[in-house]
Each structure stands twice: as structure tokens, then as C-alpha cells.
Amino acid sequence: MKRDSRLRVLLGTRKGTYVVEGNRRRRSWQVGPVAHVGSEVYHVVADPRHPGDLYAAVNSSFWGPMLQRSRNWGKTWKEIATPLTPARKDREPAFDDREAAKRPLLNLWHVEPGLASDPSTLFLGADPHLLFRSPDLGASWEPIDAINRHPARDQWSPGAGGACLHTILIDPRDARRMYIGLSAVGTFRTEDGGRSWTPTNRGVLAPFLPDKHPETGQCVHHVAADAADPDTFYRQDHAGMYVSHDRMESWKRIGRPLGDDFGFCVASPPSAPGRAYFVRLDGMARVTGEGHFQVYEWNDRTRSWRRLVRAGAFPGHFGVHREGIATDRLDPAGIYVGTTTGQLFISPDAGRSWQLVPYTFPGIHSVSVADPTSG
């Protein structure tokens, strides 16, 4: 495979998919291919097992939810099979579910490629609280019924963004161990490839419920795994920022020193083990409360916080969505934050300096990174 030195930031926005291209220095950027104009794109992700392959969770108000794939870094796209919906009229539905009419597919939220050892598997999270697996890169889909038909799902409530299954994490040591996050239900873990699931919310506050520490019912916004320690996770909840060191068996709240530790997004880069990045918001207003753009770094070794953006560098009030922050795999880590008002902020040096891409995008739902290939 020919080496590709470009680094690509993939944006899912309120009005389409955007690919922003740069290089390893991460100092200059240009907006590359644009697709799905006019549609809500909740998530765009690169498949590192197949360089050049991108997947987009496209949600059209006219045509409904559809999964699209590009095999040339976003230059062209093609619809592939979507659960409950065939990609073409002459194709059978991606799977047969007689109960589908009771819980129709509303929106696609998150696409997760499998591990490198499993080059054909994809996972897909959707609304209402649905999880699917594809064994053939999206040509067909099978439901993961232990979640989709969970005996307690009738008691699960949606968050303000809907009944979304928005987080899918796979243990890099064992593909049978996975973690998911559902709004407003909480996190779950499977040890057997999805045949059974255990709630993993102990220690997470649910202040809006009569029982403040229930087994489920927490409104988890996003979860990131520590790349250096797959047993450690960082969690941004409706009611605080948390860390777990025991595969989500228990959580400890860490964000109280920040005041209001409400927010939606969190990321942890491979080149900075034990570090996690959060964008704190004022809970009622849903915007950065400092009067300017700000990102906070949690150091898990020293159990301390650090502000990364100089006060007043980027004045204004900014919102972020749950997948609005991402990091790359370079050293020092690049940090990328997309806002609900269309700004893309980038730090090429783990938060020491920041730049604003000189382009106003539609409101940004998700940010992910396709690192330069090494082939």
C-alpha cells in the first residue's frame, strides 16, 4: 500500500460530512471532500483496517437513516445495507425482525469497526436503544438481542437527544469484551461477545431520579478508554465526570474541582496514557461557562486538573455534542474539538497551543481522526 502522509479530521455535521486534511505537523488545514449535504450526520469514522474506507451515519429527514461508505477518503460515497432497511429495492432487508414495527429505526448514532484481528466486523448503535453487528463490512446486519430485547428496556427512558446507543468500545485484548453507553440508561459490559450484558454504573449519580444511585437510569453522555490501560475509562455524565480503574465495575467522580462538571464529550489519546480531555459546560445553558473556549486535562496519575486554553484566546460561548472531541495517535497528541456553532479547534501539541480552522462548518455533531497510514 502506498504511504499516505495526510491526516484527516472527519466531521459529522447538521448539514453533511466534511473531511479536513492536514499533515503530520498539523499547522495548516484545508477542507477536502464534502458529502451528504443537507442531512444530519451523527458520526463519521475511518476504518483503520482498510485505509481509505470511511463510514457515515446519515440521518435524512426525507429518506430516513442510512449507512454510507466511501472507499477513497470521502471523494465518493455509496449507500450500504442499513438494519431494517435494504440498500436497494431488490435486496432483502438486512435482517428479519417481526417486532421492528414496535421500535422502528429512528437515527443511526455510532459506527465502530472491529479489531484488526477481525477485519470484516462492524458494530452500529442506533435509536431507540439498538445495537447491531455486521460480519461482512455492512453487507448485512444481525441484531444483538440481549440489548435490543432486554427485559428491562420498557423502563428505559430517552435522554434529551433521544433513546440513543452512542458509545461502543471493544477491549483490544479480547473482542468478546465490549462496553456500550445508552442515553439515559447508563453503561453495560459484555464478556461473551454480546450474549449477556451487565450494568456498570456503580458510583454514578442520577440526581434526577428518586433513587440517586440506581443500577441503571444514569444519563451517560460519552465514555473514553485509556489506550495504555484498557481497564481504565473516563466518563462524562449528565451528573459529573468520572474515572473507573476496574473495567467499569465502579466509578469515582473527579470533576467537582471544576465547579459544574457537566458536559458531553471526553477523549484520551494513545500517546498520553493517564490523560483525558473534557470540555466543561454550564449545565443549564449548555455552553462553555468561562466566556471563552476551554478544554480541561485530567491527569490520572497526579489526580489533578489543568486548563489548556489561555483565558480570552477564543472569546464566546461554545457548545459541544457527545462526540465533539477526538485525539490522534501522534506524539505529541493532537486534540480536535468541534462546536455546535461550527468551529473546529485544533491543538497539535497536547494542548500547549491552539488554532481555529478558518472555516465555519454547520453545527458539528462528531469529530474523529484518520491518522496517516504507515504502509
N, C-alpha and C positions, 0 to 999 in steps of 0.2 A: 504494500500500500504506500502510495506517495505521501510523504510527510506534509502535514498541513499546519503551519505555524500560527494560524489565526485563532484568536479566542473569540467566542461568540456569546453574547448575552441574549437570552431568549425571553421575550416579553409576551405574556398573555394580557390583553387589554380589553376595555369595554367595546372597542371597535376594531378588533383584529389582532393578528400575530405580527410581531416585529422582531427582526434579527439585527442586533447591533454588533458590528465587527470591529475588533481591535487586534493588537499583537501582544506579545509577552510583556512588553514594557507597560502596557495599559495606561498610556498617556494621551492617546488620540483615538477617536472613535468615529465611525461613520454608520449611518443607518443603511442596512442592506435590504434584503427582501422583505416585503410586506405582503400579508395574505389575510384571507377571511375578513375583508374589510366590511364593517357594519355589524359583525357578530361578536357576541361576548365569548372571549376565550379565557377560560378559567385557569388553564395550565398548559405550558409548553415545555417539553423536556427532550433532551438528546439521549439517544441510546448509545452508551459508550462501548457496547459490544459490537456495534455496527456503525463505525464513523460515517457521518453524513445523514444518518436516519434521525428524524425528529418526529415527535408525536404531539398533536394539539387536541385538547378537549374543547371542542367548538359547540357553543350553545346558541342556536339561531331562534329568534322569536318567530320566524316564519316556518323553518324546516325542522325545528326541534334539535335535540342533541345529536351530535355526530362526531366520530373519531376520525381524524385525518392524519396522514403520514406523508412526510417528504423524505426522499432518498438522496437529495442533493443540497442539504443545508438550507432548505426553505425556499429554493428557487421555484419549485413546483410542488403541488400537493395533490393527493388523491384520497378520496373517502375510502375507508376500510370498514369492516363489519363493526357495528355497534351493538352491544347487548340489547336484545328485544327488537332490534331494527336491522334488517338486511341492508348491505351497502348498495345492492341493485335489486330491481323488481323481480328478476329471475332467480334470485338467490333465496334459499330458505332462511328463516330467522336464525340469529346466532345461537339461540338455544330455545327450547320449548318449555314454557312455564305457564301453566294454566292459571296461576294466581297473578300473572302480570297485570291484568286489568285492575286488580285491587291496589296496586302500588306501581303505577306507570313510571317509567324513567323520566325524570324531570330535567336534571342537569348532570353533566359529567364534570367531576371536580379534580381528579388527580390520576395521572398515569405513572406507573412505576415499573421500569424494566427489571427483570430478574437479575440474578448474579451472573458473573462471567462464566461460571461453570454450567449455566443453564441458558444457552443463548437464544432460545425461542420463546421464553415465557415473559408475559406481561401481566400486570395487575392494574385494575381500574376501580377507582372509588367514585360513587355516584350518589345522587339524591333520588329517592329517600332511603338513606342508610343502607346502601347496597355495595357489595364487593364482588368482583368478578376476576376470573383468571383466564388468560388465553395461552394455550400450549403452542401456538403457531403464529406468533407475532401479529395477532389481531385478525387472522382469517376467520376465527371462530372464538366463542366465549362460553365459559361454563360458570354458573353461579356458585358462590361459596355459601352453601345453605346454612351452615352453622351460625352465620351472621344474618343472612338475608331472611331466614325464617326463625330467628332466635325467639325462644318462647316469651321473652320479656319485651319484644320490640313494640308491642301495643302500648307500653308505658313510656317508650322513648319519646322525648319532646324535641322538636327542632330548635335550633338557635335562630337568631335574627336573620342569618344568611340562609336558612333552610336546614333540612334534615340531611346534611352533607357528610359523607365519609371522605375526609380531606387529607388524611395522613396515612401513608403506608411505608413502613420501614422493615427491611429484611436484615436479619443478623448475617454479617458477612462470613461467619464461621459455619453457619448451618441454615440452609434455606428453609428448613421446616419451622424455624423460629421467626415469627413475624409479629409486628406491632401495628395497630391501627388506632386512629383517632376519629371520633364521631361527635358532631355537634348536635344537641347539647346532651351528650351521653357520657363521654369520657374516653379513656384508653382501654384497650384489650390486648392480650398476648396469646398467641398460639404456639405450642411446642410440637405440633403434629401436622404441620402443613395446612392448617385451616379446618381440620375436622372438629376441633373443640377450641373454645376461647375462654380466657379467664379475665375478669375485670381487674384493672391495675390502677386504682385511683386512691389508694390509702394515703391519707395525709393531705389530700387536695380539698380545699374548702369549696362548699357550694352555698354561698350566703343567701341566695335567693330561694332556698328550699327550707322546709321546717326542720329536717334533719340536715345539719350543716356538714356532715361528713358521711354521706351515703356511699354504698358500694358503686352505684352509677348515678348519673344525673349531673355531673360536673360539665361545664361548658369549656372543653379544651379547644384552644384556638390553633395551636401548632406545636409540634414536637420535633426536636433535632437530636440525632445520635452523635456522641463523641467518637470521631473516627479512630482515635487511638485506644479507646476503651469501649468496646461495644456493649458493655454492661451499664454505661453511664448515659443518661439522657437529660436534656434540658427542655423544659415545658413552659409555654406561655398560655396561661389560662385566663378565663374571664376574671378570676379572683386571684391573680398573682403570678409570679414567676417562680419556678420550682426546678429542683435537680433530683435525680434518682441515681444511686450507685449500685442498684441491685436488680437490674432488669425490670424496673418499674414496680417491684414489689412494694416499695414505699417511696414517698416524695417528701422533700423538705423545702419549705418556702424560703426563698433567698432575696426576693425583691423589695422587702419592706424598707431598706435604707433609701430607696429611690422615692419614697412617698407613695404616690399612686402607681402601683406596679401592674396596671392594666396595659394590655397591648394585644397584638395579633401575631407577630412574627418572631422567629428565632432561627439562628443558623450557627453551625460550628464547623470551622474549617479543618481539613486534614493536616495542614502544616502548623496548626496552633493547638495541639492537644490540651485539653483542660480549659479552653476558652470558648465562650459562647457570646453571641451578639444579639441584643434585643433593641427594639425601638419602643420606648415607653410612650404611652398616650394618656391623656386625661380621659378617664373612663366615661364621663358623661358627654364630653364634646367629641371624643374620638379623634383628637388631633394632638400633635406634639405640644406639650404644655409650656416649654421653655421660651416660646416666641421665636424659635428658630429650629432648623433641622438638627436632630441629635440622635446619636447611636450610643448605647452603653455596652461595655465589655465586662462580662463576668469572668473572673479568674478563679477557677475551682480549686486550685492549689492553695492560694492565699485567702480564699473566701472573701474576695473584695471586688468592688465595682470601680470602673473608670469611665469618665466621659471622654468621647473620642473626637468630638467636633467643637472647634473653638466657638465660644458664645458669639452669636451675631453673624457668623460666617455666611449663613444662608437664612436670612430672616423670613418669618412667615409661620403659618400653622399648616402642618402636613399630616395627612392620614396615610396609613398603610393597611393592606389586606394580609391575610394569613400566610400567603406565600410570597410576600413582597420583599423578602430579603434572601440573598444567596451568597455563597462564597465559592471561590475557585480552588484548585488543587495546587496552585503555585506557591512558592515560598519567596518572599512573604505573601501571605494570603491577600487576595483581592476580596473586597466586600462590596456588594451591589444592593442598592435599596431603591425600589420603585414606589412612587406615591400615588395616591388616589387622584391627585391633580395633574399627573402626567410627567413628573420629574424623575430622572434617573440619576442618582448619586452614586459615585464610584470612589472607593479608596484602593489604590494599587499597592498599599504597604501596611496592611493590617490595621488601618485606622489612623495612621500618623498624619496623612494628608487626604484631602477630599476634593473632588471635582464634580461639576454638574455637566452632564452631557448637553450640548447646546441644541436641544430639540425638545419640543413639547409633544409628548405622546398622549393618546387618550388615557383615561384613568387606568392605572396599572393594577391588574389582579395578581399576577405572578411573575417572578423573576427566577430564572435558572441559568446555569452556565455550561457551555460546551467547551471544555478545555482543549488546548492544542493537542493534536494527535502526535504520537511518538513513533508511528510505524515507518 
